[in-house]
Amino acid sequence: MGKALRLSEKWFRRGLWLVALVFAGFLIGLGGTIVGDLPRVERPLALDDFLDQGAAQQLRAQVRDARQAEQDAQAALEQARLQHAKARSETLAEREGFSNWLAARSATQRAEHDPEVIARTRALDALKAGERKAQQAVQAQQQALLDARQGAQAAQQRLDAMEREGGQKMAAEQRRVELRVFLYRLALTLPLLVAAGWLFARKRQSMYWPFVWGFILFALFAFFVELVPYLPSYGGYVRYAVGIAVTALVGRYAIVALNRYLERQKQAEQLPDQERRKELSYDVALARLAKGVCPGCERVVDLKNEKIDFCPHCGIGLFDRCGHCSTRKSAFARFCHACGAAAAAQG
């Protein structure tokens, strides 16, 4: 039909399609913002919401205290090990010195050194006792560290078990929240799709068709594209089911429209030539002629053949003679292209 339109009308239609696309773009932006913000209608879930707060706080305090006790025991153990190493070093040094001294005494065999032997032996025994005491302190701190570590592990295990149970409850509630949010989105986008179908069926050729088509594009994008990132695991079934239903409805509409069109064409072809011409608008006739088809039955006709003046399929007149200059011209032209005489005044 583009060849039958005036140049200005073509540009106006292109501009109106641009208006439709811009309108659809703004609607898509608004719809995407609304769909994306829909989860805010639900309160964010937290793990603590599904735990016994008193018991959880008590266990967490026990874990903190046990971890702190473990750190303190570790520090004390390091100090005790340092003291034990120091005592052991002193004992070893004293024992080595005493052994050297005994070797020297055995060589001299002097009796006046006996009191010193006793004194050194006592000093060595004292150092050995200090070493044993340091060893006991190390063992005590090791036991304290083990007790603190086991206490922290036990408290942590009880806390983990409580949090796992709470996590299961939270996951179940999260699935219910996702279902509700999905239903909110579906309740928002599905009516848009229904409204778009109604507008397509009733208003797509109205005066305000750019806004109609803009809304239709927005509704299709919102349901089949914008809704995709927010679909739960089962959401695809809903999307495909609606797509099948929409396709079936559109297909049925197209089939019924085709049958009605064929029936109208069949009835129109039985009417006289002048009545059929009255039902054909000027722009529609020119558009069909530009495509090389008969304006009456829309079947292909060789319009370049100058011997064909009538459609061989339905019999409608395609060419006639100008009543003023007798030039062969289109029967649907309003003026003669040779002399400019009006077709209504030619007879």
PECOR-V28413 format. One line per field, one symbol per residue. phi: phi as a letter, one per 40 degrees, with the letter a starting at -180 (. if undefined). psi: psi as a letter, one per 20 degrees, with the letter a starting at -180 (. if undefined). burial: # if it has 24 or more other ideal C-beta (glycine too) atoms within 12 Angstrom, else .. A space follows every 10 residues. Layout:
BEGIN
phi->???
psi->???
burial->???
END
This chain:
BEGIN
phi->.cccccdccc cccccccccc cccccccccc cccccccddc cbcdcbcccb bcdccccccc cccccccccc cccccccccc cccccccccc cccccccccc ccccccccfc cccccccccc cccccccccc cccccccccc cccccccccc cccccccccc cccccccccc cccccccccc cccccccccc cccccccccc cbbcbccbcc cccccccccc ccccbccccb ccdccccccc cccccccccc ccdccccccc cccccccccc ccdccccccc cccccccccc cgbcccbgcc bcccccccbb cccbgccbba bcccbgccac cbccbcccbg ccccccc
psi->ihhiqqghhg hghghhhggg ggghghgggg ghgghhihii iqppqqhhij qogghghggh hgggghhghg gghgghghgh hghghghhgg ghgghghhgh ghgghhhhlp hiighhgggh ggghhgghhh ghghghgghg hggggggggh gggghhghgg gghgghhghg gghhhhghgg hghgghhghg hhgghhgghg hhjijrhkhg hghghggggg ghgighigij pahjhhgggh ghgggggggg gggggghghg ghgghghhii qrghhhhhip qghgghghhh ikrphgikqp pniioiioiq pigijqphqa qpigjkpprp iiqhqpigij qphhih.
burial->.......... .........# ..##..##.. ##.##..#.. .......... #....#..## .##..#..## ..#...#..# ..##..#... #..#...#.. .......... .........# ...#..#... #..#..##.. #..##..##. ##..#..##. .##..#.... ...#..##.. ##.###.### .##.###.## .........# ########## ####.##..# ##..#..##. .#...#.... .......... ....#..##. ..#..##..# .#..##.##. ..######.. #.#....... #..#.####. .#......## ###..#.... ..#....
END
